[in-house]
Amino acid sequence: MLKAKVRDNKTGKTKEVEVSMELHHRDTPQREGGEGVHDTINLDMLTPMGT
């Protein structure tokens, strides 16, 4: 888990939230499956915000 500071657009207040990491399949999509789909070279670690 990562901690991120987010600002509420309605109130303008900032708060700290925990954000989980996600894995994105770069070249071979998970839905296609096959050999090497879960190899580290095919995976990118991202946050839900896409960074």
HTML snippet that shows the backbone in 3Dmol.js (N, CA, C, O; Angstrom):
<script src="https://3Dmol.org/build/3Dmol-min.js"></script>
<div id="view" style="width:600px;height:400px;position:relative"></div>
<script>
const pdb = `
ATOM      1  N   MET A   1       0.835  -1.176   0.000  1.00  0.00           N
ATOM      2  CA  MET A   1       0.000   0.000   0.000  1.00  0.00           C
ATOM      3  C   MET A   1       0.886   1.248   0.000  1.00  0.00           C
ATOM      4  O   MET A   1       1.952   1.286   0.615  1.00  0.00           O
ATOM      5  N   LEU A   2       0.409   2.247  -0.701  1.00  0.00           N
ATOM      6  CA  LEU A   2       1.061   3.550  -0.739  1.00  0.00           C
ATOM      7  C   LEU A   2       0.171   4.561  -0.042  1.00  0.00           C
ATOM      8  O   LEU A   2      -1.043   4.376   0.043  1.00  0.00           O
ATOM      9  N   LYS A   3       0.764   5.614   0.449  1.00  0.00           N
ATOM     10  CA  LYS A   3      -0.022   6.705   1.013  1.00  0.00           C
ATOM     11  C   LYS A   3       0.014   7.858   0.028  1.00  0.00           C
ATOM     12  O   LYS A   3       1.070   8.196  -0.505  1.00  0.00           O
ATOM     13  N   ALA A   4      -1.143   8.460  -0.212  1.00  0.00           N
ATOM     14  CA  ALA A   4      -1.245   9.586  -1.142  1.00  0.00           C
ATOM     15  C   ALA A   4      -2.060  10.694  -0.494  1.00  0.00           C
ATOM     16  O   ALA A   4      -3.002  10.435   0.256  1.00  0.00           O
ATOM     17  N   LYS A   5      -1.684  11.927  -0.795  1.00  0.00           N
ATOM     18  CA  LYS A   5      -2.459  13.069  -0.330  1.00  0.00           C
ATOM     19  C   LYS A   5      -3.419  13.452  -1.447  1.00  0.00           C
ATOM     20  O   LYS A   5      -3.014  13.642  -2.594  1.00  0.00           O
ATOM     21  N   VAL A   6      -4.698  13.563  -1.096  1.00  0.00           N
ATOM     22  CA  VAL A   6      -5.717  13.943  -2.073  1.00  0.00           C
ATOM     23  C   VAL A   6      -6.490  15.145  -1.551  1.00  0.00           C
ATOM     24  O   VAL A   6      -6.684  15.308  -0.346  1.00  0.00           O
ATOM     25  N   ARG A   7      -6.922  15.974  -2.478  1.00  0.00           N
ATOM     26  CA  ARG A   7      -7.679  17.173  -2.106  1.00  0.00           C
ATOM     27  C   ARG A   7      -9.121  16.998  -2.556  1.00  0.00           C
ATOM     28  O   ARG A   7      -9.386  16.645  -3.705  1.00  0.00           O
ATOM     29  N   ASP A   8     -10.033  17.244  -1.654  1.00  0.00           N
ATOM     30  CA  ASP A   8     -11.458  17.198  -1.951  1.00  0.00           C
ATOM     31  C   ASP A   8     -11.817  18.492  -2.678  1.00  0.00           C
ATOM     32  O   ASP A   8     -11.670  19.578  -2.117  1.00  0.00           O
ATOM     33  N   ASN A   9     -12.285  18.385  -3.919  1.00  0.00           N
ATOM     34  CA  ASN A   9     -12.604  19.571  -4.718  1.00  0.00           C
ATOM     35  C   ASN A   9     -13.740  20.410  -4.132  1.00  0.00           C
ATOM     36  O   ASN A   9     -13.780  21.623  -4.335  1.00  0.00           O
ATOM     37  N   LYS A  10     -14.652  19.780  -3.416  1.00  0.00           N
ATOM     38  CA  LYS A  10     -15.788  20.517  -2.845  1.00  0.00           C
ATOM     39  C   LYS A  10     -15.388  21.332  -1.622  1.00  0.00           C
ATOM     40  O   LYS A  10     -15.803  22.481  -1.467  1.00  0.00           O
ATOM     41  N   THR A  11     -14.566  20.719  -0.742  1.00  0.00           N
ATOM     42  CA  THR A  11     -14.221  21.396   0.505  1.00  0.00           C
ATOM     43  C   THR A  11     -12.841  22.051   0.459  1.00  0.00           C
ATOM     44  O   THR A  11     -12.557  22.960   1.239  1.00  0.00           O
ATOM     45  N   GLY A  12     -11.987  21.593  -0.452  1.00  0.00           N
ATOM     46  CA  GLY A  12     -10.624  22.114  -0.528  1.00  0.00           C
ATOM     47  C   GLY A  12      -9.693  21.515   0.511  1.00  0.00           C
ATOM     48  O   GLY A  12      -8.513  21.863   0.562  1.00  0.00           O
ATOM     49  N   LYS A  13     -10.213  20.616   1.343  1.00  0.00           N
ATOM     50  CA  LYS A  13      -9.397  19.998   2.388  1.00  0.00           C
ATOM     51  C   LYS A  13      -8.556  18.865   1.796  1.00  0.00           C
ATOM     52  O   LYS A  13      -8.969  18.179   0.861  1.00  0.00           O
ATOM     53  N   THR A  14      -7.369  18.694   2.371  1.00  0.00           N
ATOM     54  CA  THR A  14      -6.465  17.624   1.949  1.00  0.00           C
ATOM     55  C   THR A  14      -6.483  16.531   3.001  1.00  0.00           C
ATOM     56  O   THR A  14      -6.496  16.807   4.201  1.00  0.00           O
ATOM     57  N   LYS A  15      -6.483  15.280   2.538  1.00  0.00           N
ATOM     58  CA  LYS A  15      -6.408  14.163   3.475  1.00  0.00           C
ATOM     59  C   LYS A  15      -5.467  13.108   2.897  1.00  0.00           C
ATOM     60  O   LYS A  15      -5.204  13.088   1.695  1.00  0.00           O
ATOM     61  N   GLU A  16      -4.968  12.238   3.763  1.00  0.00           N
ATOM     62  CA  GLU A  16      -4.072  11.171   3.356  1.00  0.00           C
ATOM     63  C   GLU A  16      -4.860   9.870   3.264  1.00  0.00           C
ATOM     64  O   GLU A  16      -5.585   9.508   4.191  1.00  0.00           O
ATOM     65  N   VAL A  17      -4.713   9.165   2.138  1.00  0.00           N
ATOM     66  CA  VAL A  17      -5.420   7.901   1.942  1.00  0.00           C
ATOM     67  C   VAL A  17      -4.419   6.820   1.539  1.00  0.00           C
ATOM     68  O   VAL A  17      -3.338   7.125   1.033  1.00  0.00           O
ATOM     69  N   GLU A  18      -4.778   5.565   1.762  1.00  0.00           N
ATOM     70  CA  GLU A  18      -3.957   4.441   1.331  1.00  0.00           C
ATOM     71  C   GLU A  18      -4.431   3.989  -0.050  1.00  0.00           C
ATOM     72  O   GLU A  18      -5.629   3.844  -0.295  1.00  0.00           O
ATOM     73  N   VAL A  19      -3.475   3.771  -0.936  1.00  0.00           N
ATOM     74  CA  VAL A  19      -3.769   3.395  -2.311  1.00  0.00           C
ATOM     75  C   VAL A  19      -3.059   2.081  -2.611  1.00  0.00           C
ATOM     76  O   VAL A  19      -1.874   1.935  -2.312  1.00  0.00           O
ATOM     77  N   SER A  20      -3.771   1.127  -3.199  1.00  0.00           N
ATOM     78  CA  SER A  20      -3.158  -0.153  -3.526  1.00  0.00           C
ATOM     79  C   SER A  20      -2.437  -0.082  -4.874  1.00  0.00           C
ATOM     80  O   SER A  20      -2.781   0.730  -5.734  1.00  0.00           O
ATOM     81  N   MET A  21      -1.448  -0.930  -5.040  1.00  0.00           N
ATOM     82  CA  MET A  21      -0.732  -1.039  -6.310  1.00  0.00           C
ATOM     83  C   MET A  21      -1.489  -2.020  -7.199  1.00  0.00           C
ATOM     84  O   MET A  21      -2.158  -2.930  -6.711  1.00  0.00           O
ATOM     85  N   GLU A  22      -1.372  -1.821  -8.511  1.00  0.00           N
ATOM     86  CA  GLU A  22      -2.002  -2.718  -9.472  1.00  0.00           C
ATOM     87  C   GLU A  22      -0.964  -3.148 -10.499  1.00  0.00           C
ATOM     88  O   GLU A  22       0.050  -2.476 -10.683  1.00  0.00           O
ATOM     89  N   LEU A  23      -1.216  -4.259 -11.163  1.00  0.00           N
ATOM     90  CA  LEU A  23      -0.341  -4.734 -12.227  1.00  0.00           C
ATOM     91  C   LEU A  23      -1.045  -4.547 -13.562  1.00  0.00           C
ATOM     92  O   LEU A  23      -2.214  -4.901 -13.712  1.00  0.00           O
ATOM     93  N   HIS A  24      -0.333  -3.994 -14.522  1.00  0.00           N
ATOM     94  CA  HIS A  24      -0.849  -3.812 -15.884  1.00  0.00           C
ATOM     95  C   HIS A  24      -0.046  -4.714 -16.806  1.00  0.00           C
ATOM     96  O   HIS A  24       1.184  -4.707 -16.765  1.00  0.00           O
ATOM     97  N   HIS A  25      -0.730  -5.487 -17.636  1.00  0.00           N
ATOM     98  CA  HIS A  25      -0.064  -6.356 -18.600  1.00  0.00           C
ATOM     99  C   HIS A  25       0.298  -5.531 -19.830  1.00  0.00           C
ATOM    100  O   HIS A  25      -0.589  -5.081 -20.556  1.00  0.00           O
ATOM    101  N   ARG A  26       1.579  -5.331 -20.067  1.00  0.00           N
ATOM    102  CA  ARG A  26       2.091  -4.417 -21.076  1.00  0.00           C
ATOM    103  C   ARG A  26       1.854  -4.905 -22.510  1.00  0.00           C
ATOM    104  O   ARG A  26       1.124  -4.260 -23.263  1.00  0.00           O
ATOM    105  N   ASP A  27       2.454  -6.021 -22.894  1.00  0.00           N
ATOM    106  CA  ASP A  27       2.414  -6.471 -24.291  1.00  0.00           C
ATOM    107  C   ASP A  27       1.365  -7.549 -24.557  1.00  0.00           C
ATOM    108  O   ASP A  27       0.630  -7.480 -25.542  1.00  0.00           O
ATOM    109  N   THR A  28       1.301  -8.541 -23.676  1.00  0.00           N
ATOM    110  CA  THR A  28       0.342  -9.630 -23.843  1.00  0.00           C
ATOM    111  C   THR A  28      -0.746  -9.474 -22.800  1.00  0.00           C
ATOM    112  O   THR A  28      -0.482  -9.658 -21.612  1.00  0.00           O
ATOM    113  N   PRO A  29      -1.975  -9.136 -23.212  1.00  0.00           N
ATOM    114  CA  PRO A  29      -3.060  -8.964 -22.243  1.00  0.00           C
ATOM    115  C   PRO A  29      -3.360 -10.257 -21.486  1.00  0.00           C
ATOM    116  O   PRO A  29      -3.224 -11.352 -22.033  1.00  0.00           O
ATOM    117  N   GLN A  30      -3.764 -10.124 -20.240  1.00  0.00           N
ATOM    118  CA  GLN A  30      -4.081 -11.281 -19.406  1.00  0.00           C
ATOM    119  C   GLN A  30      -5.197 -12.108 -20.034  1.00  0.00           C
ATOM    120  O   GLN A  30      -5.181 -13.335 -19.940  1.00  0.00           O
ATOM    121  N   ARG A  31      -6.160 -11.456 -20.670  1.00  0.00           N
ATOM    122  CA  ARG A  31      -7.305 -12.179 -21.249  1.00  0.00           C
ATOM    123  C   ARG A  31      -6.888 -13.110 -22.382  1.00  0.00           C
ATOM    124  O   ARG A  31      -7.579 -14.088 -22.664  1.00  0.00           O
ATOM    125  N   GLU A  32      -5.744 -12.809 -23.046  1.00  0.00           N
ATOM    126  CA  GLU A  32      -5.249 -13.688 -24.107  1.00  0.00           C
ATOM    127  C   GLU A  32      -4.502 -14.876 -23.544  1.00  0.00           C
ATOM    128  O   GLU A  32      -4.430 -15.929 -24.177  1.00  0.00           O
ATOM    129  N   GLY A  33      -3.940 -14.710 -22.348  1.00  0.00           N
ATOM    130  CA  GLY A  33      -3.217 -15.796 -21.698  1.00  0.00           C
ATOM    131  C   GLY A  33      -1.999 -16.211 -22.495  1.00  0.00           C
ATOM    132  O   GLY A  33      -1.482 -15.445 -23.308  1.00  0.00           O
ATOM    133  N   GLY A  34      -1.556 -17.404 -22.262  1.00  0.00           N
ATOM    134  CA  GLY A  34      -0.413 -17.927 -22.991  1.00  0.00           C
ATOM    135  C   GLY A  34       0.869 -17.850 -22.185  1.00  0.00           C
ATOM    136  O   GLY A  34       0.897 -17.344 -21.063  1.00  0.00           O
ATOM    137  N   GLU A  35       1.915 -18.360 -22.783  1.00  0.00           N
ATOM    138  CA  GLU A  35       3.212 -18.429 -22.130  1.00  0.00           C
ATOM    139  C   GLU A  35       3.793 -17.027 -21.936  1.00  0.00           C
ATOM    140  O   GLU A  35       3.806 -16.219 -22.864  1.00  0.00           O
ATOM    141  N   GLY A  36       4.260 -16.754 -20.753  1.00  0.00           N
ATOM    142  CA  GLY A  36       4.925 -15.490 -20.473  1.00  0.00           C
ATOM    143  C   GLY A  36       4.018 -14.329 -20.140  1.00  0.00           C
ATOM    144  O   GLY A  36       4.506 -13.220 -19.920  1.00  0.00           O
ATOM    145  N   VAL A  37       2.709 -14.545 -20.094  1.00  0.00           N
ATOM    146  CA  VAL A  37       1.796 -13.432 -19.836  1.00  0.00           C
ATOM    147  C   VAL A  37       2.040 -12.811 -18.455  1.00  0.00           C
ATOM    148  O   VAL A  37       1.818 -11.613 -18.276  1.00  0.00           O
ATOM    149  N   HIS A  38       2.494 -13.609 -17.476  1.00  0.00           N
ATOM    150  CA  HIS A  38       2.724 -13.091 -16.123  1.00  0.00           C
ATOM    151  C   HIS A  38       4.206 -12.890 -15.810  1.00  0.00           C
ATOM    152  O   HIS A  38       4.564 -12.703 -14.647  1.00  0.00           O
ATOM    153  N   ASP A  39       5.072 -12.924 -16.823  1.00  0.00           N
ATOM    154  CA  ASP A  39       6.490 -12.658 -16.613  1.00  0.00           C
ATOM    155  C   ASP A  39       6.683 -11.187 -16.258  1.00  0.00           C
ATOM    156  O   ASP A  39       5.928 -10.330 -16.717  1.00  0.00           O
ATOM    157  N   THR A  40       7.690 -10.897 -15.443  1.00  0.00           N
ATOM    158  CA  THR A  40       7.904  -9.529 -14.987  1.00  0.00           C
ATOM    159  C   THR A  40       8.156  -8.562 -16.140  1.00  0.00           C
ATOM    160  O   THR A  40       7.848  -7.376 -16.019  1.00  0.00           O
ATOM    161  N   ILE A  41       8.702  -9.033 -17.240  1.00  0.00           N
ATOM    162  CA  ILE A  41       8.953  -8.143 -18.377  1.00  0.00           C
ATOM    163  C   ILE A  41       7.641  -7.670 -19.020  1.00  0.00           C
ATOM    164  O   ILE A  41       7.628  -6.659 -19.722  1.00  0.00           O
ATOM    165  N   ASN A  42       6.548  -8.390 -18.787  1.00  0.00           N
ATOM    166  CA  ASN A  42       5.252  -8.034 -19.351  1.00  0.00           C
ATOM    167  C   ASN A  42       4.374  -7.269 -18.347  1.00  0.00           C
ATOM    168  O   ASN A  42       3.249  -6.896 -18.680  1.00  0.00           O
ATOM    169  N   LEU A  43       4.866  -7.034 -17.137  1.00  0.00           N
ATOM    170  CA  LEU A  43       4.043  -6.405 -16.091  1.00  0.00           C
ATOM    171  C   LEU A  43       4.595  -5.047 -15.699  1.00  0.00           C
ATOM    172  O   LEU A  43       5.804  -4.885 -15.539  1.00  0.00           O
ATOM    173  N   ASP A  44       3.704  -4.064 -15.543  1.00  0.00           N
ATOM    174  CA  ASP A  44       4.061  -2.752 -15.024  1.00  0.00           C
ATOM    175  C   ASP A  44       3.298  -2.528 -13.736  1.00  0.00           C
ATOM    176  O   ASP A  44       2.097  -2.792 -13.667  1.00  0.00           O
ATOM    177  N   MET A  45       3.995  -2.036 -12.700  1.00  0.00           N
ATOM    178  CA  MET A  45       3.339  -1.701 -11.438  1.00  0.00           C
ATOM    179  C   MET A  45       2.796  -0.278 -11.561  1.00  0.00           C
ATOM    180  O   MET A  45       3.531   0.654 -11.887  1.00  0.00           O
ATOM    181  N   LEU A  46       1.500  -0.126 -11.294  1.00  0.00           N
ATOM    182  CA  LEU A  46       0.838   1.174 -11.386  1.00  0.00           C
ATOM    183  C   LEU A  46      -0.050   1.396 -10.169  1.00  0.00           C
ATOM    184  O   LEU A  46      -0.369   0.467  -9.428  1.00  0.00           O
ATOM    185  N   THR A  47      -0.438   2.645  -9.987  1.00  0.00           N
ATOM    186  CA  THR A  47      -1.456   2.964  -8.992  1.00  0.00           C
ATOM    187  C   THR A  47      -2.777   3.113  -9.747  1.00  0.00           C
ATOM    188  O   THR A  47      -2.762   3.228 -10.972  1.00  0.00           O
ATOM    189  N   PRO A  48      -3.907   3.114  -9.061  1.00  0.00           N
ATOM    190  CA  PRO A  48      -5.177   3.311  -9.743  1.00  0.00           C
ATOM    191  C   PRO A  48      -5.253   4.648 -10.490  1.00  0.00           C
ATOM    192  O   PRO A  48      -6.096   4.816 -11.371  1.00  0.00           O
ATOM    193  N   MET A  49      -4.377   5.598 -10.142  1.00  0.00           N
ATOM    194  CA  MET A  49      -4.352   6.879 -10.835  1.00  0.00           C
ATOM    195  C   MET A  49      -3.550   6.810 -12.129  1.00  0.00           C
ATOM    196  O   MET A  49      -3.482   7.785 -12.877  1.00  0.00           O
ATOM    197  N   GLY A  50      -2.937   5.644 -12.392  1.00  0.00           N
ATOM    198  CA  GLY A  50      -2.200   5.465 -13.641  1.00  0.00           C
ATOM    199  C   GLY A  50      -0.772   5.935 -13.619  1.00  0.00           C
ATOM    200  O   GLY A  50      -0.175   6.146 -14.674  1.00  0.00           O
ATOM    201  N   THR A  51      -0.208   6.103 -12.440  1.00  0.00           N
ATOM    202  CA  THR A  51       1.182   6.559 -12.360  1.00  0.00           C
ATOM    203  C   THR A  51       2.098   5.459 -11.889  1.00  0.00           C
ATOM    204  O   THR A  51       3.304   5.671 -11.766  1.00  0.00           O
TER     205      THR A  51
END
`;
const viewer = $3Dmol.createViewer("view");
viewer.addModel(pdb, "pdb");
viewer.setStyle({}, {cartoon: {color: "spectrum"}});
viewer.zoomTo();
viewer.render();
</script>
